[in-house]
């Protein structure tokens, strides 16, 4: 750390007084436990030696900041050099990556599936401090909008632009959506346990995130579908067979419980603006969703610590 950088912590303390949204995040997570997960992420050993890489923990923190503030790659490149609060969160590194390095790192995460492992590690650290009194989970799904691209252009593997790669159309409550769908499993303290990302036309009932031996509350859209856990799905009437009073009362009890599953979606879309993505491949959207869910879990964990 040079002479100028040595003044950064003192300057940060001045701006921390009015309040920094990132306060209390880094000290709740042991990021070093993520390092073994990412140790084989880079494969650049050559006969002339190994090319130095940026610290993977630094890169993970940058991706968290990017999703936290809904920044593009050029924007996050500028902000990590300009904002003291960002530098404090990153640990005042002497060298910072550019936009291309950030993009390539995120691509490696998407292709190797490491994003899910990083999400699981942070979730486990947050949950390690909690004692479950009433085990139970809730599953639901929400649309992630994407750009439709030009009408009539090919999609899928034949698509020539990123705007028409994997996104699909779906209609719900007479509203048409294009893009993707995030499926989440939330526990009783509103921490996201598991998630999955699919094209928008995949029905909610085709994704089962339930955990064996633990009850999973779901709405009527999952009626009749598989449930690995204890089935807490709301009943649905069929033609000519209206719901009996017993099922109506059961649905009301389940509805009161599973309403908590809406909280993570509302928070991620409201605070992190995660309702529209510019990348339109399932793998890339999945990585962004994992990091947004990590940001939510970190904020939720901080809130639970404060009220404990």
Residue frames relative to the residue before (quaternion, step in Angstrom):
aa qw qx qy qz dx dy dz
X 1.0000 0.0000 0.0000 0.0000 0.00 0.00 0.00
X 0.3309 -0.7631 0.5215 0.1904 3.58 -0.70 1.09
X 0.7526 -0.4077 0.2691 0.4416 3.56 -1.35 0.07
X 0.6522 0.5081 -0.3185 0.4637 3.58 0.99 -0.82
X 0.6740 0.5041 -0.2974 0.4508 3.56 0.92 -0.92
X 0.5977 0.5865 -0.3661 0.4059 3.60 1.09 -0.59
X 0.6509 0.5053 -0.3135 0.4719 3.60 1.23 -0.40
X 0.4815 0.7073 -0.4214 0.3006 3.60 1.22 -0.36
X 0.6670 0.4988 -0.3420 0.4352 3.68 0.75 -0.86
X 0.6512 0.5066 -0.3219 0.4644 3.59 1.00 -0.78
X 0.6456 0.5044 -0.3189 0.4766 3.58 1.00 -0.80
X 0.6389 0.5355 -0.3306 0.4424 3.58 1.00 -0.81
X 0.6260 0.5485 -0.3455 0.4335 3.60 0.96 -0.77
X 0.6296 0.5353 -0.3346 0.4528 3.58 1.11 -0.60
X 0.7223 0.4097 -0.2507 0.4974 3.60 0.97 -0.81
X 0.5723 0.6006 -0.3817 0.4074 3.58 1.24 -0.32
X 0.5563 0.6450 -0.3835 0.3570 3.57 1.15 -0.63
X 0.6920 0.4458 -0.3099 0.4758 3.67 0.84 -0.82
X 0.6353 -0.5265 0.3351 0.4548 3.59 1.21 -0.44
X 0.0488 -0.7778 0.6265 -0.0095 3.54 -0.86 1.05
X 0.4519 -0.7140 0.4564 0.2789 3.64 -0.63 1.05
X 0.6686 0.5142 -0.3008 0.4451 3.59 1.17 -0.51
X 0.4503 0.7054 -0.4477 0.3149 3.59 1.26 -0.17
X 0.8302 0.2209 -0.1734 0.4815 3.54 -0.95 0.90
X 0.5253 0.6263 -0.4235 0.3905 3.59 1.19 0.34
X 0.7149 0.4668 -0.2743 0.4424 3.60 0.67 -1.08
X 0.7051 0.4770 -0.2837 0.4414 3.59 0.93 -0.84
X 0.6169 0.5298 -0.3599 0.4574 3.60 1.22 0.02
X 0.7454 0.3394 -0.1830 0.5438 3.57 1.25 -0.32
X 0.2856 -0.7154 0.6104 0.1846 3.57 -1.03 0.84
X 0.2195 -0.8256 0.5085 0.1078 3.55 0.04 1.31
X 0.5520 0.6204 -0.4000 0.3877 3.61 1.15 -0.43
X 0.6050 0.5608 -0.3593 0.4363 3.58 1.15 -0.47
X 0.5946 0.5510 -0.3636 0.4590 3.58 1.28 -0.20
X 0.5339 0.6807 -0.3930 0.3116 3.59 1.13 -0.63
X 0.6649 0.4959 -0.3410 0.4424 3.68 0.80 -0.79
X 0.6035 0.5670 -0.3594 0.4303 3.59 1.12 -0.61
X 0.7688 0.3751 -0.1684 0.4897 3.57 1.05 -0.83
X 0.3994 0.7648 -0.4542 0.2220 3.60 1.23 -0.01
X 0.7511 0.3426 -0.2063 0.5252 3.62 1.09 -0.63
X 0.3503 0.7579 -0.4859 0.2582 3.59 1.22 0.41
X 0.7430 0.3318 -0.1867 0.5504 3.57 1.12 -0.71
X 0.0391 -0.7804 0.6241 0.0045 3.56 -0.96 0.91
X 0.3201 0.7609 -0.4981 0.2655 3.56 0.38 1.23
X 0.2990 0.7394 -0.5411 0.2667 3.60 0.98 0.79
X 0.0133 0.7943 -0.6056 0.0458 3.57 -0.81 1.01
X 0.6809 -0.4798 0.3526 0.4266 3.56 -1.30 0.15
X 0.6791 0.4849 -0.2859 0.4711 3.58 1.14 -0.61
X 0.7047 -0.4161 0.2704 0.5071 3.56 1.24 -0.03
X 0.5619 -0.6062 0.4525 0.3347 3.53 -1.32 0.00
X 0.4029 -0.7052 0.5314 0.2409 3.53 -0.89 0.97
X 0.4438 -0.7061 0.4717 0.2861 3.65 -0.73 0.96
X 0.2083 -0.7727 0.5918 0.0965 3.55 -1.03 0.86
X 0.5551 -0.5524 0.4825 0.3924 3.52 -1.29 0.27
X 0.6102 -0.5605 0.4150 0.3758 3.53 -1.15 0.66
X 0.4360 -0.7207 0.4610 0.2791 3.65 -0.63 1.02
X 0.5967 0.5470 -0.3761 0.4509 3.62 1.11 -0.54
X 0.6161 0.5337 -0.3330 0.4741 3.58 1.06 -0.77
X 0.6736 0.4998 -0.2974 0.4561 3.58 0.92 -0.89
X 0.6240 0.5259 -0.3398 0.4676 3.60 1.03 -0.75
X 0.6627 0.5008 -0.3096 0.4628 3.59 0.91 -0.86
X 0.6314 0.5225 -0.3381 0.4626 3.60 1.03 -0.71
X 0.6570 0.4953 -0.3173 0.4716 3.60 0.96 -0.78
X 0.6056 0.5335 -0.3546 0.4721 3.60 1.11 -0.60
X 0.6543 0.5028 -0.3078 0.4736 3.57 0.95 -0.87
X 0.6350 0.5511 -0.3286 0.4301 3.56 0.99 -0.83
X 0.7109 0.4239 -0.2618 0.4964 3.58 0.91 -0.87
X 0.5911 0.5858 -0.3639 0.4184 3.59 1.09 -0.70
X 0.7996 0.2623 -0.1116 0.5286 3.56 0.92 -0.97
X 0.4274 -0.7389 0.4452 0.2705 3.58 1.28 0.30
X 0.3230 0.7640 -0.4812 0.2838 3.56 0.81 1.09
X 0.4487 -0.6500 0.5402 0.2905 3.55 -1.16 0.63
X 0.6965 -0.4576 0.3296 0.4436 3.60 -1.24 0.13
X 0.6683 0.4674 -0.3284 0.4765 3.68 0.84 -0.76
X 0.6536 0.5219 -0.3203 0.4447 3.59 1.02 -0.75
X 0.6795 0.4709 -0.3078 0.4710 3.60 0.89 -0.86
X 0.5863 0.5623 -0.3732 0.4481 3.61 1.11 -0.61
X 0.6893 0.4680 -0.2802 0.4768 3.57 0.96 -0.84
X 0.6972 0.5112 -0.2870 0.4125 3.58 0.84 -0.98
X 0.6611 0.5013 -0.3309 0.4497 3.63 0.95 -0.71
X 0.6644 0.4529 -0.3040 0.5109 3.58 1.26 -0.20
X 0.7342 0.4597 -0.2111 0.4527 3.56 1.20 -0.51
X 0.7589 0.3808 -0.1945 0.4912 3.61 1.03 -0.74
X 0.4302 -0.7153 0.4941 0.2432 3.55 -0.74 1.07
X 0.6164 0.5479 -0.3577 0.4380 3.60 1.01 -0.69
X 0.6343 0.5084 -0.3264 0.4824 3.59 1.07 -0.70
X 0.6582 0.5085 -0.3094 0.4609 3.58 0.92 -0.90
X 0.6334 0.5241 -0.3336 0.4613 3.58 1.04 -0.74
X 0.6463 0.5156 -0.3128 0.4676 3.58 1.00 -0.85
X 0.7097 0.4519 -0.2487 0.4798 3.57 1.07 -0.77
X 0.5183 -0.6632 0.4094 0.3522 3.62 1.24 -0.15
X 0.5041 -0.6886 0.3971 0.3376 3.61 1.18 0.59
X 0.0594 0.8244 -0.5589 0.0669 3.62 0.61 1.09
X 0.5031 -0.6592 0.4704 0.3017 3.57 -1.11 0.64
X 0.7841 0.1887 -0.0971 0.5832 3.59 1.12 -0.58
X 0.1288 -0.8040 0.5796 0.0336 3.56 -0.91 0.99
X 0.4923 -0.6816 0.4556 0.2923 3.62 -1.01 0.76
X 0.4331 -0.6621 0.5354 0.2957 3.54 -1.27 0.36
X 0.7522 -0.4162 0.2683 0.4346 3.56 -1.33 0.08
X 0.6450 0.5298 -0.3317 0.4397 3.60 1.00 -0.75
X 0.6414 0.5202 -0.3190 0.4650 3.56 1.00 -0.83
X 0.6387 0.5163 -0.3218 0.4711 3.58 1.00 -0.81
X 0.6533 0.5140 -0.3136 0.4590 3.59 0.94 -0.86
X 0.6786 0.4917 -0.2944 0.4594 3.59 0.87 -0.95
X 0.6332 0.5230 -0.3397 0.4584 3.59 1.00 -0.73
X 0.6638 0.4923 -0.3055 0.4730 3.58 0.94 -0.85
X 0.6163 0.5405 -0.3394 0.4614 3.57 1.09 -0.68
X 0.6367 0.5192 -0.3330 0.4627 3.58 0.99 -0.78
X 0.6370 0.5260 -0.3267 0.4592 3.56 1.01 -0.80
X 0.6774 0.5007 -0.2965 0.4501 3.58 0.94 -0.88
X 0.7063 0.4693 -0.2704 0.4559 3.59 0.95 -0.82
X 0.7341 0.4125 -0.2318 0.4870 3.59 1.08 -0.67
X 0.4376 -0.7100 0.4531 0.3148 3.59 1.21 -0.28
X 0.3752 0.7548 -0.4675 0.2665 3.58 1.25 0.29
X 0.5326 0.6445 -0.4091 0.3656 3.59 1.16 -0.49
X 0.6490 0.5153 -0.3143 0.4630 3.57 1.00 -0.81
X 0.6563 0.5127 -0.3140 0.4559 3.60 0.99 -0.82
X 0.6359 0.5062 -0.3285 0.4811 3.60 1.03 -0.75
X 0.6286 0.5302 -0.3265 0.4660 3.58 0.99 -0.84
X 0.6672 0.5093 -0.3061 0.4492 3.60 0.88 -0.92
X 0.6526 0.5202 -0.3211 0.4477 3.60 0.96 -0.82
X 0.6721 0.4739 -0.3020 0.4822 3.60 0.89 -0.88
X 0.6300 0.5256 -0.3339 0.4641 3.60 0.99 -0.78
X 0.6698 0.5045 -0.3072 0.4499 3.59 0.88 -0.90
X 0.6428 0.5118 -0.3328 0.4627 3.60 1.00 -0.73
X 0.6485 0.5034 -0.3205 0.4725 3.59 1.01 -0.77
X 0.7128 0.4600 -0.2602 0.4611 3.57 0.90 -0.92
X 0.5401 0.6387 -0.4050 0.3693 3.62 1.15 -0.44
X 0.6796 0.4842 -0.2826 0.4732 3.59 1.17 -0.54
X 0.6642 0.5128 -0.2992 0.4543 3.59 1.24 -0.23
X 0.2289 -0.7339 0.6215 0.1507 3.54 -1.17 0.65
X 0.3003 -0.7764 0.5277 0.1690 3.55 -0.52 1.16
X 0.1938 -0.7802 0.5883 0.0869 3.54 -0.76 1.07
X 0.7888 0.1183 -0.0453 0.6014 3.58 0.98 -0.86
X 0.2022 -0.8055 0.5438 0.1206 3.62 0.07 1.24
X 0.3291 0.7215 -0.5615 0.2365 3.54 -0.91 0.92
X 0.1467 -0.7878 0.5944 0.0673 3.56 -1.14 0.62
X 0.1951 -0.7535 0.6179 0.1113 3.53 -1.35 0.38
X 0.1410 -0.7975 0.5832 0.0633 3.58 -0.91 0.89
X 0.1357 0.7612 -0.6261 0.1009 3.53 -1.11 0.80
X 0.2678 -0.7542 0.5786 0.1571 3.56 -1.31 0.13
X 0.0737 -0.7850 0.6144 0.0300 3.56 -1.22 0.53
X 0.5065 -0.6640 0.4644 0.2946 3.56 -1.10 0.73
X 0.1555 -0.7188 0.6687 0.1094 3.53 -1.27 0.66
X 0.2966 -0.7956 0.5027 0.1622 3.56 -0.34 1.22
X 0.0653 -0.7724 0.6311 0.0294 3.55 -1.23 0.62
X 0.6185 -0.5431 0.4063 0.3968 3.58 -1.25 0.32
X 0.4489 -0.7157 0.4745 0.2474 3.56 -0.89 0.95
X 0.3609 -0.7132 0.5213 0.2988 3.57 1.06 -0.64
X 0.6878 -0.4716 0.3438 0.4318 3.55 -1.25 -0.14
X 0.5265 -0.6488 0.4551 0.3078 3.53 -1.00 0.91
X 0.8001 0.2954 -0.2279 0.4697 3.56 -1.01 0.86
X 0.5421 0.6106 -0.4158 0.4006 3.60 1.22 -0.13
X 0.5554 -0.6189 0.4247 0.3578 3.63 -1.06 0.64
X 0.2281 -0.7618 0.5932 0.1251 3.54 -1.21 0.63
X 0.6974 0.4659 -0.3371 0.4278 3.54 -1.30 -0.03
X 0.8312 -0.1948 0.1504 0.4985 3.56 -1.10 -0.73
X 0.6685 0.5065 -0.3014 0.4535 3.60 1.16 -0.49
X 0.4731 0.6886 -0.4354 0.3353 3.59 1.26 -0.16
X 0.3051 -0.7681 0.5410 0.1557 3.56 -0.99 0.87
X 0.7479 0.2892 -0.1954 0.5647 3.58 1.22 -0.24
X 0.6121 -0.5793 0.4025 0.3574 3.54 -1.22 0.54
X 0.6115 0.5936 -0.3515 0.3875 3.61 1.16 -0.48
X 0.7807 0.2796 -0.1649 0.5340 3.61 1.14 -0.23
X 0.3181 0.7886 -0.4762 0.2240 3.57 1.03 0.74
X 0.8600 -0.0231 0.0682 0.5052 3.61 0.20 -1.23
X 0.4956 0.6820 -0.4322 0.3202 3.62 1.18 -0.23
X 0.0988 -0.7892 0.6047 0.0422 3.58 -1.10 0.72
X 0.4861 -0.6612 0.4955 0.2846 3.56 -1.31 0.30
X 0.0359 0.7733 -0.6325 0.0251 3.54 -1.21 0.61
X 0.2367 -0.7635 0.5869 0.1290 3.56 -1.20 0.59
X 0.0673 0.7812 -0.6167 0.0703 3.55 -0.92 0.95
X 0.8360 -0.0098 -0.0553 0.5459 3.56 -0.81 1.06
X 0.6685 -0.5319 0.2665 0.4464 3.55 1.03 1.00
X 0.5918 0.5204 -0.3899 0.4764 3.61 1.21 0.42
X 0.2997 -0.7685 0.5419 0.1611 3.55 -0.88 0.95
X 0.0993 -0.7861 0.6098 0.0174 3.55 -0.98 0.95
X 0.0991 -0.7662 0.6303 0.0761 3.53 -1.23 0.55
X 0.5965 0.5641 -0.4272 0.3788 3.54 -0.92 0.92
X 0.7091 -0.4311 0.3756 0.4126 3.52 -0.80 -1.12
X 0.2766 -0.7374 0.5915 0.1728 3.52 -1.34 0.13
X 0.2241 -0.7580 0.6024 0.1111 3.55 -0.94 1.00
X 0.1422 -0.7722 0.6174 0.0488 3.55 -0.81 1.09
X 0.0243 -0.8256 0.5633 -0.0234 3.60 -0.72 1.02
X 0.2104 -0.7172 0.6487 0.1434 3.50 -1.31 0.56
X 0.0951 -0.8165 0.5690 -0.0217 3.56 -0.55 1.26
X 0.3414 -0.7435 0.5320 0.2183 3.59 -0.95 0.81
X 0.7616 -0.4322 0.2493 0.4135 3.56 -1.32 0.06
X 0.7098 0.3918 -0.2725 0.5181 3.63 1.18 -0.32
X 0.5497 -0.6770 0.3469 0.3452 3.56 1.30 0.58
X 0.4121 0.6347 -0.5233 0.3918 3.57 1.01 0.89
X 0.4257 -0.6933 0.5162 0.2679 3.60 -0.92 0.90
X 0.2562 -0.7937 0.5400 0.1132 3.56 -0.62 1.17
X 0.7969 -0.0343 0.0859 0.5970 3.56 0.86 -1.03
X 0.0100 -0.7947 0.6059 0.0350 3.55 -1.23 0.39
X 0.0975 -0.7628 0.6365 0.0593 3.49 -1.32 0.40
X 0.1922 -0.7720 0.5968 0.1043 3.58 -1.15 0.65
X 0.0143 0.7961 -0.6024 0.0555 3.56 -0.84 1.01
X 0.6233 -0.4679 0.4264 0.4591 3.61 -1.25 0.06
X 0.6547 -0.5747 0.3333 0.3605 3.57 -1.14 0.66
X 0.6820 0.5166 -0.3070 0.4168 3.62 1.06 -0.60
X 0.5123 0.6144 -0.4408 0.4071 3.61 1.22 0.05
X 0.4027 -0.7380 0.4878 0.2351 3.59 -0.64 1.10
X 0.6292 -0.5700 0.3798 0.3674 3.55 -1.10 0.76
X 0.6690 0.5488 -0.3028 0.3996 3.58 0.94 -0.90
X 0.6145 0.5666 -0.3525 0.4208 3.61 1.20 -0.32
X 0.6943 0.4102 -0.2602 0.5310 3.58 1.27 -0.21
X 0.0407 -0.7989 0.5998 -0.0185 3.55 -0.64 1.15
X 0.0679 -0.8223 0.5648 -0.0118 3.57 -0.42 1.26
X 0.4044 0.7494 -0.4573 0.2563 3.58 1.25 -0.02
X 0.3828 -0.7161 0.5501 0.1950 3.55 -1.27 0.60
X 0.5033 -0.6660 0.4464 0.3221 3.63 -0.75 0.96
X 0.8104 0.2708 -0.2173 0.4720 3.55 -0.98 0.92
X 0.7079 0.3818 -0.2449 0.5414 3.60 1.28 -0.17
X 0.4813 -0.6833 0.4646 0.2926 3.57 -0.87 0.94
X 0.1265 -0.7822 0.6085 0.0431 3.56 -1.06 0.84
X 0.2190 -0.7853 0.5714 0.0944 3.56 -0.61 1.20
X 0.0493 0.7994 -0.5926 0.0853 3.58 -0.82 1.05
X 0.5215 -0.6455 0.4544 0.3240 3.56 -1.19 0.51
X 0.7663 -0.4043 0.2551 0.4292 3.57 -1.36 0.00
X 0.5570 0.6319 -0.3882 0.3739 3.59 1.19 -0.45
X 0.6912 0.4537 -0.2690 0.4939 3.59 1.22 -0.43
X 0.3722 0.7592 -0.4735 0.2466 3.60 1.28 0.00
X 0.8222 0.2171 -0.1857 0.4923 3.57 -0.85 1.03
X 0.5997 0.5685 -0.3674 0.4268 3.61 1.24 -0.09
X 0.6688 -0.5116 0.3684 0.3941 3.54 -1.31 0.33
X 0.0007 0.7709 -0.6369 0.0019 3.56 -1.17 0.66
X 0.3224 -0.7724 0.5164 0.1811 3.58 -0.44 1.22
X 0.6951 0.4391 -0.2693 0.5015 3.57 1.12 -0.62
X 0.6944 -0.3848 0.3492 0.4978 3.55 -1.27 -0.42
X 0.4008 -0.7760 0.4415 0.2055 3.55 -0.53 1.22
X 0.0133 0.7892 -0.6117 0.0529 3.55 -0.65 1.21
X 0.2766 0.7883 -0.5012 0.2256 3.58 1.08 0.76
X 0.5087 -0.6447 0.4784 0.3110 3.58 -1.01 0.80
X 0.4747 -0.6648 0.5005 0.2867 3.56 -1.11 0.70
X 0.1535 -0.7762 0.6066 0.0770 3.53 -1.20 0.60
X 0.4422 -0.6925 0.5000 0.2736 3.55 -0.95 0.84
X 0.2239 -0.7394 0.6179 0.1463 3.55 -1.24 0.51
X 0.7075 -0.4838 0.3000 0.4189 3.55 -1.24 0.43
X 0.8311 0.1824 -0.1622 0.4996 3.51 -0.80 1.05
X 0.7391 0.3219 -0.2019 0.5562 3.58 1.26 -0.07
X 0.1369 -0.8123 0.5629 0.0678 3.63 0.11 1.21
X 0.6065 -0.5785 0.4071 0.3629 3.53 -1.20 0.52
X 0.4147 -0.6816 0.5337 0.2805 3.59 -0.98 0.76
X 0.6877 -0.4864 0.3391 0.4188 3.56 -1.26 0.38
X 0.6169 0.5663 -0.3440 0.4248 3.59 1.00 -0.80
X 0.6823 0.4720 -0.2845 0.4804 3.59 0.96 -0.88
X 0.6147 0.5452 -0.3489 0.4507 3.60 1.04 -0.70
X 0.6706 0.4799 -0.2965 0.4818 3.57 0.93 -0.86
X 0.6212 0.5340 -0.3366 0.4644 3.58 1.05 -0.73
X 0.6470 0.5216 -0.3159 0.4578 3.58 0.96 -0.85
X 0.6403 0.5260 -0.3286 0.4533 3.58 1.00 -0.78
X 0.6471 0.5085 -0.3209 0.4688 3.59 0.99 -0.81
X 0.6670 0.4918 -0.2996 0.4727 3.59 0.93 -0.89
X 0.6378 0.5482 -0.3294 0.4293 3.58 0.97 -0.86
X 0.6449 0.5164 -0.3260 0.4595 3.59 0.98 -0.81
X 0.6774 0.4896 -0.2926 0.4645 3.59 1.01 -0.79
X 0.7575 0.4243 -0.2284 0.4405 3.55 0.73 -1.08
X 0.4480 0.6871 -0.4644 0.3339 3.62 1.18 -0.06
X 0.5759 0.6059 -0.3721 0.4035 3.60 1.18 -0.50
X 0.5765 0.6099 -0.3835 0.3855 3.61 1.16 -0.46
X 0.5949 0.5805 -0.3596 0.4240 3.59 1.22 -0.40
X 0.5411 0.6645 -0.3918 0.3349 3.60 1.16 -0.54
X 0.6822 0.4778 -0.3283 0.4455 3.68 0.73 -0.85
X 0.6485 0.5134 -0.3286 0.4559 3.60 0.94 -0.83
X 0.6661 0.5000 -0.3061 0.4611 3.58 0.89 -0.92
X 0.6643 0.5063 -0.3053 0.4572 3.57 0.97 -0.84
X 0.6848 0.4903 -0.2982 0.4490 3.59 0.84 -0.93
X 0.6924 0.4557 -0.2799 0.4843 3.57 1.02 -0.75
X 0.6945 0.4811 -0.2793 0.4562 3.57 1.05 -0.71
X 0.7711 0.3520 -0.1913 0.4948 3.58 0.81 -0.99
X 0.7854 0.3121 -0.1563 0.5112 3.57 0.91 -0.93
X 0.3822 -0.7614 0.4510 0.2662 3.61 1.32 0.09
X 0.3625 0.7514 -0.4772 0.2763 3.55 1.08 0.74
X 0.3751 0.7012 -0.5251 0.3031 3.56 0.44 1.25
X 0.7701 0.1963 -0.1203 0.5949 3.58 1.31 -0.15
X 0.1044 -0.7956 0.5953 0.0417 3.57 -0.92 0.91
X 0.3990 -0.7171 0.5268 0.2216 3.54 -1.18 0.65
X 0.6438 0.4556 -0.3302 0.5186 3.58 1.23 -0.30
X 0.1012 -0.8367 0.5380 0.0152 3.57 -0.87 0.87
X 0.4892 0.5235 -0.5518 0.4267 3.51 0.56 1.24
X 0.6166 -0.5827 0.3742 0.3745 3.56 -1.04 0.74
X 0.6576 0.5255 -0.3220 0.4332 3.60 0.89 -0.91
X 0.6972 0.4716 -0.2828 0.4600 3.59 0.86 -0.92
X 0.6402 0.4990 -0.3270 0.4840 3.59 1.00 -0.76
X 0.6202 0.5558 -0.3466 0.4316 3.58 1.02 -0.76
X 0.6556 0.5033 -0.3223 0.4616 3.61 0.91 -0.87
X 0.6586 0.5014 -0.3162 0.4635 3.59 0.91 -0.87
X 0.6444 0.5176 -0.3230 0.4610 3.58 1.04 -0.75
X 0.6245 0.5358 -0.3393 0.4560 3.59 0.99 -0.79
X 0.7051 0.4597 -0.2799 0.4617 3.59 0.84 -0.92
X 0.6132 0.5173 -0.3529 0.4816 3.59 1.09 -0.59
X 0.6485 0.5027 -0.3144 0.4774 3.58 1.01 -0.79
X 0.6054 0.5392 -0.3538 0.4665 3.61 1.09 -0.65
X 0.6393 0.5176 -0.3231 0.4680 3.58 0.95 -0.88
X 0.6525 0.5075 -0.3220 0.4616 3.59 0.92 -0.86
X 0.6703 0.5046 -0.3090 0.4479 3.60 0.85 -0.95
X 0.6336 0.5280 -0.3308 0.4586 3.60 1.04 -0.75
X 0.6651 0.4798 -0.3015 0.4864 3.58 0.95 -0.85
X 0.6554 0.5063 -0.3145 0.4639 3.58 0.94 -0.83
X 0.6439 0.5202 -0.3202 0.4608 3.60 1.00 -0.80
X 0.6340 0.5224 -0.3239 0.4693 3.57 1.02 -0.80
X 0.6518 0.5106 -0.3157 0.4635 3.59 0.97 -0.83
X 0.6633 0.5015 -0.3137 0.4584 3.60 0.94 -0.85
X 0.6202 0.5329 -0.3422 0.4629 3.60 1.07 -0.67
X 0.6727 0.5198 -0.2988 0.4335 3.57 0.97 -0.85
X 0.7382 0.3944 -0.2347 0.4943 3.59 1.02 -0.72
X 0.4771 0.6833 -0.4433 0.3302 3.60 1.25 -0.18
